[in-house]
Amino acid sequence: MEAVSACLRQESLVHLLIAAAGSGRRMGADRNKLLLPLAGKPVIAWTLKAALAAEHIQWIGVVGQEIDREPILDLVRDANKPVTWIQGGSTRQESVLRGLAGLPEAAEHVLIHDGARCLAEPELFDRCSQSLLSTGEALIAATPVVDTIKQVDGQQRIVHTPPREELWAAQTPQGFPVEQLRQAHRRAQDEGWEVTDDAALFERLGWPVRVLEASGGNLK
């Protein structure tokens, strides 16, 4: 009976990959922006704190560059769940692919989260996990666009005003069945696709992606 209960508990949990392989070059920083201080702690410390507090996450993989390995892992020495380091790639897309390769063999569902979104709350991780597990469909956290958006041409002239009610600003976490996401990344490698988030791979393949409303405070 205890073995069955443990199995059921495992089925209600997901794995999490935190993309942390960037740098601070675009913002003029001398180090990975995730190691810059925010309210007395490195940015990624807040991300990790929320992930560790989420009830439905059983394992965390941090995908980063070797130079950042020690300072980031120092933040989770006393973590309440396994945290594994995975060597990142030269692009976010390559880093996620490496993260998928580094998942435990038993992993069936995965959340991908940008380490820079340090204001994500444990409740958001859990809602994304529950939606992924209950529906089996890919999803992204997102917030409805409140501004009027204008599409312009190469001369900065407006060509279209898309209906605002159809527009959402994409965030992370983004959740996927593991094997399906691996298939999408393999297809991207074969076709030479370059995308800015994992949901875009599913879009290209015509696979459904659900939107889960999140707070506008989940900033990057």
N, C-alpha and C positions, 0 to 999 in steps of 0.2 A: 504493500500500500504506500509506503514512504517513497519507493522508487517511482511509482506512478505519479504521485503528487509532485515529485521533483521534475519529472518529465513535463507535466502540464505547466509548471512554472517556467521552465525553459522555453516552451512554445509561446509564452506571452512576452518574450524578451527579444530585443534586436541588438545588432552590432552597430557601432558608430565609427565612422572614419572622419577625422578632423583634418581638413586641408590646411597645412601650416608651412608649406614649402616656399612661400613668397619671400620678398625682401622689402626694404624700405626705400628703394631707389626712387620710385615715382613720387614719393613725398619728401625726398631729400634727407632721409634718415640714414644713419651710419650703421644700422643693423636691421634685422627683421622687424617689421612694424609690430608684430605680435609680442615682441619683447619690450616695447616701449611702455613706460609707466602710465597707468590710468587709475586714479583714486588710490594710489599707494601700492598697486600691484601691476605686474605685466598684463597687457591686454589678454593674452591667452589664459592667464590664471583665472579670469572671470568666466571664460568659455568653458574651461575644464571644471570649474566649480559647479556650474549649472548641469553639465553632462553627468558628473558624478552623482549629483542629487536626483537625477531622473530615475524613476522606479523601473521603467521598462527597458533601460539600457544595461546589458550585462557585460559588455566588453568594449573598450575604446582603443582604436588605433590612431596614433598621431603620425601623419605623413609630413615629414619635414626634411630639411637639409642637415647634413652631419654637423655643421658648425653650431647649430641650434639644439642639438640633441641633449647635451648635458643640462643647460639651463632650463629647458622645458621639462625634462624628466625629473629634475629636482623639485618641481612644483607638485609632483604626484607621488612622492616617495611613500606617503602614508595613505594612498588611495584605498577606497573601500571596494574597488572592483579592478580587474586586470586592465592595465594600460600598457600598450605595446608600441614601440617605435618602429616606423617603416620608412625606409629611405625614399625620399621624393624624387621627382623628375624635373626636367627643365621647364615644363608647362603644367598648369593645373590639370589638364586632361591626362597627361602622362602620369602625374602624381596619383590621381584617382585610380588609374589602371593598376599602378603598383600597389595601391592600397587594397584593391580587390584581390590581388594575388597574395597579399599578406593576411587575409582574413582566415580565421580558424576554419578547418574543413567542414565543420557542422553548420556554419553560418548560412542561413536561408534568406534573411531580410537585413537590409543595411540602410542606415541613414548617412548621408553625406552632409557635412556642415563646414562652412568656412570659419576658420579660427578667428578671423577678424570680426565676426558677428558675436561680440562678447556680451551683448545685452539680451541674448536669447535666454529664456527662463526654463527651468526644469519642466514646467507644465507644457510648454510648447514641444519639447522633445517627446514627452509622453503622449500628447495628442497625435503627433505625427506617427509615433510607433503604433498606437492603437488603431489608427486609420489604416496603416499599411497592413497590419496583421489581420484586421477584420475584413478588408475588401480585397486584399491581394493585389491592388492596383498601385502603380507608381503615383507619387504625390510630391507637391512642393508647397512649402510655406510661402504665402504671398499676401500682399495687402492691396485693397482696391485703390486705384489711382484717383486722387482727388482733384488734380489739376487738369485743365484742358490741354490735350496733347496735340501738337501740330507736326505733320509730316512735311518735310521740305525737300527741295531738289538741290542740285549742286550749286546753284546761285543763291541759296538761302531764301528761296521763294516758297511760300506755302502751297502745297499741292493737295493736301487732304487733312481733314479733321476727323480722326476715328472716334466712334461713339465711346465716351468715357466709361459707360457702364460695362463695356467689354474689355477694359484694360485693367491688368493687375501688375503690380511690381513684384518681380520674383525675388525670393529670399532663400535662405536655407534655415533648417534642414530640408533636404530632399530625400525621399525614401523610395526604395526599389527592391523587388525580388532580386537576390544576388545573381542568380544565373542569367536572368534576363538582362541585367545591366552589363554583365560580362560579355554577353552576345553583342550588345549595342556597341561597346568599346572595341570589340574585335572587328565589327563591321566598319567602325570609324577608321581604324588603322588600315584596313584593306582599301577603303575608298578615299583616304586622305582628308577626311572631314576634320575641321577645327571648330570647336564650339566653346562657349563661355560657361555653360553649365550642363549637367548630365541630362536634365530634362529635354534639352534640345536634341539629343541623340534619339530619344524616344519619339519626338515630334517628327524627325526626318524619316523614321521607320514607320510612322503611322500608328504607333502604339499609344494607348490612352495615358494621360497624366492628369490626376485629380489636383485641384487647388484647395488648399486648406488655409482658411483666413488666419492671419497672424497680426500681431500688433505692429503699428508703424514705428514703434520704438526699437524693433529688432534691426538696428542699424549696422552698417558695415563701415 
